[in-house]
């Protein structure tokens, strides 16, 4: 009986159990994103900062993460400030923040509110302040089994840790790409400082905006 139990335990030990941080074998390979330890003074407003809480992990003493989903905020690490709030209706005074961030959150917002989100981000940003955006190029919805959802797996390298995580979202009725976001930004008064695009195995970009 003991020998049989030992044999079962040995078999279990040999099984390669998957973890939530690893994509399944048939998923596309992860795209590596490097987030440097950017300089920022004062509070940092992180728009859509729930779930992985990427920016909050980097700068827990400075980040105020807002998300419309309380569940997503509860899933994030607990060492930074988190507030349930709509990014299209921010409850902060004008010019409150010197730095804002959005890490793969714009693609989850419906295009119908994007302009309001950009306008609100501009309003609460100080003159000379920066908005740092990391996101994916999401094609518009198309007919067919693969045309309704967009999925990307990221390997995000932070200064002190690496996070592996997959993002999946329903495709919208239009492409979500840098030209679209840049047009919104300029319409709201932002200046474009930097645009960096990455390609295969999935297309992502980094966009830095500035309020004049």
C-alpha positions, 0 to 999 in steps of 0.5 A: 500500500505504501509502495503504491502511494509512493508510485502515485506521488512520483507520477504527480511530481512528474506532471508539468502543471501550468501556472497562470503566468504562462501561456498554453502551449498552443498560444502565440509566444509572449512579446517582451515589453521593457518598462524602464524606471522612469522619473516622476515627481509627486503622485502618478495617476495610473488609468486602468491600473487594476489587475496586474497593477504594473505601474503600481508595482514599480512605484507603490509610494507614488501611484494612484491607480483608478479602475472602473472595476472594483474586482480588478483593483482587488486583484492588484497588489495592495501596496499602492493606493487604488480608487474605483473611478471612471477614466472618462469622469475623473474626480480630481482637480485640474492640474493635479498630476505631473505624470499619468500612465496607462498600461494596456488599458485603453484597448479595454475602453469603448471607443465611444468614451476615448475622447472623453478619457483623453480630455480628462487626462489632459485636464488633470495633468499639470502644464509640462506633465507627461502621459505615458501609454503602453498598449496594443494595436487591436484590429477592428472586428471581422467575420470569422472565428478569429475576428471577434477577439484580440489576444496578446501575451506579454512578458513585461520586464520591470526594474525589479521583477518580470510579469508574464500575463495574457490580455484578451479583449473583444474587438471593436468596430474600428482599429485601435492604433497609434494614429487613432490615439494620436489624433485624439491626443492632438485634438485634446491639446497634447503634444506627441513626444515619442512613439515607439512601435514593436512588431512580431509576434504581436504589435504593441506601442509606447506613446509619450504625450505632453501637456504644453 
